[in-house]
Amino acid sequence: MALNASNPTLADVQATIGSDGRMMDVINTLLRSNPFIQDATMVEGTEFGGNKSMQLTGQPSGAFRSYNEGVPIEKATYKQVEDSCGNLESWSEIDVGVLEDHPNPAQYRQWQDDAHIEGLGITAETTVFYGNEVTDPSSFTGLVPRFNQHTNGETSANVFNIGGAATRTSVWLIDWSPKSCFLFYGRGQKGGLQVNNLEENTKYDANGNPYRVVGTKFKWNIGLALADWRYCARLGAINVAAVPANFVTSMIDLVNAVPKRGQGLGRRVIYMNQAMSAALEKNILIQTGVRMTTMTWGGQQVMSFQGVPIVTADAITSNEAALTA
């Protein structure tokens, strides 16, 4: 399968690993647990263990010129942004005797592998939101630590504090593209979730007695890069149990917080958990003149707000910490 050269998705990269039916099983299993598989941009990083992006900090503006007069020489200025990736891994081992006694050993092993794939998908999604290298240096930093200050932080202009005191959650708008926010794998490493079937080998129990097993190794080199924070926005501290009546106006703030509204750099998506999705629908019922429609996204009918698709991301919890100033 050829990549979408300008803005490849995680599913695009995953499909290039192999063309057999097994790889499609991996993609379909990931789709069940990770909404980013069909939304998020996935590219090769600039470094073996990370990625360096150049964020525009100053843009030439030009000047009007009269005859026999010059104009100032200008240049764009950039800030280097560095992000890390991590190796998410898991192993599966099955006693050969279990497979020999099962009426369909291939299917049983597939079930075991699918459980691992789905679990890694959930972990990857959770890390995209909540990962923090300060508390887990082997992981990568997600969105919450980068968009956690609503007043004094670099990204504060795109963080909206709804002020909920309990059962707090967030709604996110992400514009996925190589110039804004994207997932990546280390330079020279393999992209996508690698699934390697291991040969039958001998293991030993606690008493030193041998038995035969077959195994599967799962490895996913993945990181999150924020090349331009202006293309992400967060509604934070939303009390799911008491969503404010004016929540729709906050959603309008969210979609208007990012540049080039209606265009974007890539795939613009709103993410919320299932509880917030239900709350939004109920909130819409009491509003008038709100553009809430459905659209086809990733082959499915989803809600959209002001033309932006809304995707359910169950990794977004309802017990988040309060935002900081």
N, C-alpha and C positions, 0 to 999 in steps of 0.2 A: 504494500500500500504506500503511495506517495504522500509525503508530508504536505500540509498546507504551508507553503514556503514562507509566507509573510507572517502568519500567526497560528502555528500548529498547536493543537489541543493535546492534553494528556492522552486522550484516546488515540490521536494520530500517532504519537510517539510509541505508545504501547503496541499498536498494530504493526509497527515496523520490526518488532522483535522476531516475529515469525508469522508465516501465513497459514499455519495449520489450524485446525479446529480448536486445539487446546488453547491457543492464544486468544481466540474469540471468547472462550469460556472465561478466561481471566478478565477480559474487558467487561463482559456481561456481569460477572460477579462484582467487580469494582463499581459498576454503575449502580448496583443495589445499595452500596454502602457509602459511596463518595460522589456527591453531586459535581465535584470539580472535574471529574473525568471527561465531561463533554463541554465544559466551560473554560477551564483554566488554560492559559498559554503555558506550554512546556518547551524550553529550549536548553541547549547546552550552555553551561556556565563558562565564564572566561578563565576560571582557575580550577585546579584539580579539586579543591575542597570548598569552592565558593564562587562568587560572582562579583564583579566590579561594574557598576553602572555610573554613567555621567549624568548628573541632574542639572538641568539648566537653571542658573541662578540670576543671570542677567542677559537680556536680549537686546540686540541692536535695534534702535528705533528710527534711524535715518534723520535727515534734515532737509528742508527745502533750500534750494540754492538759487541765487541770482547770478547773472552773467558776471564773469571776472571775479567770482568769489568761490572759495572752496567749502567743503564740509568736513567736519571732524572725522578722523579715522576711528571706527568702532570695532569691537569684537564681542562675541558672545562669551560669557563666563559660566563655568560649570563647577559643580562640587562632586567629588567622587564618593559614591555610596557603596559600601562593602557588605555583602551578605554571605552567610555560611550555609552549607548543606550538611545533612547527616545520613548515616546508613541505618535504615529501618529494616531489621532482619527478624526472621523466625525460622524454626526448624520443626519438622514433623517426623515422628518415627512410629511405625506400626509393626507389631509383632507379626512375623510371617505366618504364624499359626492362626492368627485372627483372620487373615486374608484367605488362608486355605479352607477355613471353616465357613466362610461367608459365601452365600449362593452367587453373589455377583461382586467379586473382589475389586474389579476395576471401578465399579460404581462406588463402593465403600471408600476406596482411596480418594476418589474424586470428591466425595462429600467432606472428607477430612481436609483436603487441600483447599476446598472452597471456603471452609470455615476460617482457615488461616488468611486467605486472600481478603475475605470480607473484613476480618479483624484488623489487618494492616491498613485497609482502606479507611476504616473508622479512625485509627490512630493518626494517619496522615491528615485527615480532615480536621481532627481535633487540634493537631499541632499547627496547622495553617492559621487557626484562630488564636490558640492559647499558648503555643510553644514559647519557651523562654530559655535562652542559652545561659542566663545567669543562674537559674536553678537546675538546668539540665544541659551541661556543656556539650554533650554528645548529640543533642537535638538541634533544631534550628528555631529562630525567633519568628513568631507568628504576628498576627495583626494587632491583637489586644495590647501587648506592651508598647507598640508603636503609636497606637491611637487611644491612650489612656488618660491624657490630660485635656481638659476642656477649656482651659484658660491660658496657661503659661507654656504649653509645649509647642514644638515646631509644627505639629499637625493639628493644633487646637482649633483652627478655623474650620476643620472638617469633622469635629467631634461635638455632638449635640447632647447635652445633659438633660434627660427627661426628668430626673430627680426622684425616681422610685426608691423607696426605702427598704423594700423586701422583694423576694422572688424576682431579682433583676435579670434582664436579658438584653440583648442588643440586636439591632437590624443593621446590616451592612450593605453598602453599594460598592461594587468592585468593577473597575474597567480593566479587563484582562488584555494585556498586549505586551510586547517586548520593550515598550517605551514607558510603561506605567507600572503595572503589578503583574508578576508572572512567577511560575514555578520553574525550577531548573534542576539539572543534574550536573555533577562535576565534569570539568573538561577532560575528555578522554575516557570517561566512564560510560556505562550503558544507561540509556534512558528507559524509564518505565520499570514496572515490577518484574524482576527476574524470578522465574520458577524453574528450579533445577531438580530433576529426579535423580536420586542417588542410588548407587548399586546396593544390592543386598549385602549386608555385612553382619559381623558378629558383635553382639553386645554382651555385657556381663551384669548379672544381678548383684544385689548387696552381698551375697555369699560367694561371689566369684564364679558362679555357674553361667555357662554360655547359652545364648539363644540368638536366633536370627531375626533381623529387622530389615525393613526397607524404609527409606527416608526421602524427604523433600526439603530442599532449602529455599527460602524466600528472601530476596534482597531487593531493597528499593532505595536508591540514592536520590534524595530529594531535598530541596530547599525552597525558600520563598524570598524573592527579590522585590524590593520596593524602589523602583527607579525614579518614580515621581509620585510622591504621596498625595498630590492634589487630585489624583484620579481614584481615590478611595475615600469613603466617608462612613461615619458610624453614628447611629442613634443609640446612645448608651443609657444604662440605668432605667430601663423600662420595667415597671412593675406589671408582670403578666397577669397577676390577680386583680389589678385595678388599672387597666389601661386608660389613660386620660381621654376625655371626650374630644380633645383637639388633636388627637394623635395623627389624623390625616394631614393637618397642616405641618406637623413635624416631618412626615414623609415627603411633603413638597419641598421642605428645606433640604432634605437628604438628596433628592434628585437634582436640585439646583446647586448643590455645593461643589460639584465637580465641573471642570471646564468643558466647553463645547457640548452643552446639553443637547441630546438628540443625535449627536454624531459620535463622540468618543473616539478613542484611539483603537479600540478593538471590540471585544464582547462585553457589554455593560450588563451586569446582573445584580439583582437585589437578593440577599440571603437572609432568611429568618428561620427560627425553629417552628415546629408544627403548632405549638401553642400560640405563638404570635401570629401565624398565618390565619388561624381561626379568629383571633381577636381582631385582626385587621378587617376581615370580612364582616364581622359583626359591627365594627366601628363604621364601616362604609355604609351600612344599611341606614344609619341615622344622618348621613351626610347627603347633600345635594350638589350636583354639578361636579362630581369627582370622576375623573377619567379612570375607571377601573374596568378592565376588559380581560379577555382571555386571548392567548396567542399560542402558536406552536413553537416549542423550544425543545431541542433535542429529541424531536419525534413525538413529543407529548404535549397535551394541552395544559398550559399553566396560566395562573393569574398574571396580569401585568399592571403596573402602576405608572401612569404617564408614559406608556410605551416601553417601559423597562420590565423584562420578565422577572417574576418572583419565584425563586427556587427554595425548596425546603432543605435546610441543613440541620439535621438533628444533633450535630456536634455542638451547636450553639446552645449553651446551657441556660437554665433559668435560675441559677444561683451564683451569678457573677458578683465580683466585688464592686464596690462603688467606684465611680470615676474619681480621679484626683484633679485638683486645680492646676 
